[in-house]
Amino acid sequence: MKTMKLTLAAAVLAATGWGTSVTAATAVGPICDAAARVGSTTYYSCSGSSHNALDISNGTCSEWNHRGMINVSRHYAYYGGCANNCSGGTSCNGGAGNYYVVTGGSGWDFRQLHLNSNGSSRSQTCDRCALGLVGSTGNSTGAHVHADNRQYGTRKTAWYTSVGTTCGTNANCSNRLGTPTL
């Protein structure tokens, strides 16, 4: 009976993500444009309150593709329904706007927020595919891609600080920006 209870407990832990393995993935820039740059990192606008994520833009809205950043085929779960926007300031989807989540093990996920939707915007499994357009949906102050790595909802910074990504880093889709845990 004791063995059965332990086996059941292990199955429950595995089903909830506690028993699943975690891996590191490479994250590249989300915008295929030479003008794409990291505009904010650990501190919002690189000079203010805690942000613990990357904000990346190329100075345009709804023009350049917003691509999946993970450099290996992963499932991108899409959460949409927000009207396309270039100036932000709405509370759609709790402030995230239209966004994607790549789920990993042990409570880890990688998120990309604020995109404007287009024909590419849907849940899909892919490697650096087009997800939508750079936008400003949700609580946002201008067109950009917000990217963060979380464990059980807490934003972590080591995924980009460990590779030296700072404000002004080139965020072209061919450049490595970090190593998120999944």
LINQUIMO-V826793 format. One record per residue. RES is the residue in three letters. PHI is phi in degrees with one decimal (none if undefined). PSI is psi in whole degrees, 0 to 359 (NA if undefined). Layout:
res:RES phi:PHI psi:PSI
res:RES phi:PHI psi:PSI
This chain:
res:MET phi:none psi:319
res:LYS phi:-62.9 psi:320
res:THR phi:-63.4 psi:320
res:MET phi:-62.6 psi:318
res:LYS phi:-64.2 psi:319
res:LEU phi:-65.5 psi:319
res:THR phi:-63.3 psi:316
res:LEU phi:-62.6 psi:317
res:ALA phi:-61.9 psi:318
res:ALA phi:-64.6 psi:321
res:ALA phi:-65.2 psi:319
res:VAL phi:-63.7 psi:315
res:LEU phi:-60.8 psi:316
res:ALA phi:-63.6 psi:320
res:ALA phi:-66.9 psi:332
res:THR phi:-92.6 psi:1
res:GLY phi:98.2 psi:351
res:TRP phi:-69.7 psi:328
res:GLY phi:-100.3 psi:2
res:THR phi:-86.2 psi:151
res:SER phi:-80.0 psi:156
res:VAL phi:-114.1 psi:151
res:THR phi:-136.3 psi:161
res:ALA phi:-96.3 psi:144
res:ALA phi:-126.8 psi:157
res:THR phi:-92.9 psi:134
res:ALA phi:-113.5 psi:128
res:VAL phi:-108.6 psi:171
res:GLY phi:-58.2 psi:147
res:PRO phi:-90.5 psi:356
res:ILE phi:-126.7 psi:125
res:CYS phi:-88.4 psi:76
res:ASP phi:-154.8 psi:134
res:ALA phi:-61.0 psi:337
res:ALA phi:-82.3 psi:354
res:ALA phi:-67.0 psi:129
res:ARG phi:-140.3 psi:152
res:VAL phi:-76.1 psi:124
res:GLY phi:-106.8 psi:344
res:SER phi:-157.6 psi:146
res:THR phi:-128.7 psi:241
res:THR phi:-60.6 psi:323
res:TYR phi:-111.0 psi:137
res:TYR phi:-56.4 psi:131
res:SER phi:56.0 psi:22
res:CYS phi:60.1 psi:19
res:SER phi:-156.1 psi:16
res:GLY phi:-137.8 psi:228
res:SER phi:-74.2 psi:167
res:SER phi:-62.8 psi:135
res:HIS phi:-125.5 psi:317
res:ASN phi:53.4 psi:42
res:ALA phi:-160.9 psi:173
res:LEU phi:-105.0 psi:135
res:ASP phi:-112.4 psi:129
res:ILE phi:-131.7 psi:134
res:SER phi:-148.0 psi:170
res:ASN phi:-128.8 psi:15
res:GLY phi:81.7 psi:11
res:THR phi:-126.3 psi:166
res:CYS phi:-131.8 psi:134
res:SER phi:60.2 psi:21
res:GLU phi:-107.6 psi:312
res:TRP phi:-101.7 psi:147
res:ASN phi:-61.5 psi:141
res:HIS phi:-97.3 psi:111
res:ARG phi:-102.1 psi:156
res:GLY phi:-63.3 psi:136
res:MET phi:-91.1 psi:339
res:ILE phi:-75.3 psi:126
res:ASN phi:-89.7 psi:55
res:VAL phi:-173.2 psi:154
res:SER phi:-65.3 psi:120
res:ARG phi:-138.3 psi:161
res:HIS phi:-87.1 psi:122
res:TYR phi:-101.5 psi:110
res:ALA phi:-85.5 psi:124
res:TYR phi:-96.0 psi:134
res:TYR phi:-123.6 psi:104
res:GLY phi:-117.8 psi:211
res:GLY phi:99.0 psi:358
res:CYS phi:-93.4 psi:142
res:ALA phi:-67.8 psi:139
res:ASN phi:-56.8 psi:142
res:ASN phi:-151.8 psi:143
res:CYS phi:-111.5 psi:355
res:SER phi:-123.0 psi:350
res:GLY phi:72.5 psi:200
res:GLY phi:89.0 psi:14
res:THR phi:-107.7 psi:164
res:SER phi:-105.1 psi:22
res:CYS phi:-58.1 psi:135
res:ASN phi:53.7 psi:44
res:GLY phi:67.6 psi:20
res:GLY phi:101.0 psi:347
res:ALA phi:-77.3 psi:339
res:GLY phi:69.1 psi:207
res:ASN phi:-74.8 psi:131
res:TYR phi:-151.6 psi:170
res:TYR phi:-125.6 psi:149
res:VAL phi:-130.7 psi:131
res:VAL phi:-106.2 psi:118
res:THR phi:-95.5 psi:135
res:GLY phi:-114.2 psi:202
res:GLY phi:-94.5 psi:166
res:SER phi:50.1 psi:42
res:GLY phi:80.6 psi:6
res:TRP phi:-85.1 psi:144
res:ASP phi:-150.3 psi:163
res:PHE phi:-125.3 psi:129
res:ARG phi:-123.2 psi:145
res:GLN phi:-127.8 psi:121
res:LEU phi:-116.9 psi:167
res:HIS phi:76.9 psi:15
res:LEU phi:-75.9 psi:152
res:ASN phi:-87.8 psi:136
res:SER phi:-82.1 psi:154
res:ASN phi:-150.4 psi:196
res:GLY phi:-62.5 psi:341
res:SER phi:-84.9 psi:350
res:SER phi:-81.8 psi:102
res:ARG phi:-167.5 psi:161
res:SER phi:-66.1 psi:134
res:GLN phi:-161.4 psi:156
res:THR phi:-105.4 psi:124
res:CYS phi:-164.4 psi:172
res:ASP phi:-117.5 psi:106
res:ARG phi:56.6 psi:36
res:CYS phi:-77.5 psi:165
res:ALA phi:-70.7 psi:128
res:LEU phi:-105.5 psi:336
res:GLY phi:166.2 psi:212
res:LEU phi:-121.1 psi:151
res:VAL phi:-60.7 psi:127
res:GLY phi:-143.9 psi:197
res:SER phi:-144.8 psi:43
res:THR phi:-76.9 psi:151
res:GLY phi:81.1 psi:200
res:ASN phi:-76.8 psi:90
res:SER phi:-142.9 psi:153
res:THR phi:-112.7 psi:18
res:GLY phi:158.1 psi:165
res:ALA phi:-65.1 psi:121
res:HIS phi:-167.1 psi:169
res:VAL phi:-106.0 psi:125
res:HIS phi:-100.9 psi:129
res:ALA phi:-128.8 psi:129
res:ASP phi:-143.0 psi:156
res:ASN phi:-116.8 psi:125
res:ARG phi:-125.9 psi:150
res:GLN phi:-122.6 psi:120
res:TYR phi:48.6 psi:41
res:GLY phi:87.6 psi:352
res:THR phi:-94.9 psi:124
res:ARG phi:-68.8 psi:134
res:LYS phi:-112.3 psi:149
res:THR phi:-108.8 psi:343
res:ALA phi:-58.7 psi:334
res:TRP phi:-62.1 psi:330
res:TYR phi:-109.9 psi:329
res:THR phi:-68.5 psi:329
res:SER phi:-67.5 psi:340
res:VAL phi:-107.1 psi:6
res:GLY phi:83.0 psi:18
res:THR phi:-72.7 psi:125
res:THR phi:-134.9 psi:178
res:CYS phi:-57.4 psi:136
res:GLY phi:91.2 psi:350
res:THR phi:-57.6 psi:138
res:ASN phi:-64.8 psi:125
res:ALA phi:-112.3 psi:29
res:ASN phi:-61.0 psi:152
res:CYS phi:-63.8 psi:352
res:SER phi:-97.6 psi:356
res:ASN phi:-101.5 psi:137
res:ARG phi:-75.8 psi:129
res:LEU phi:-111.0 psi:341
res:GLY phi:179.4 psi:181
res:THR phi:-133.1 psi:81
res:PRO phi:-68.5 psi:153
res:THR phi:-90.9 psi:132
res:LEU phi:-133.5 psi:NA
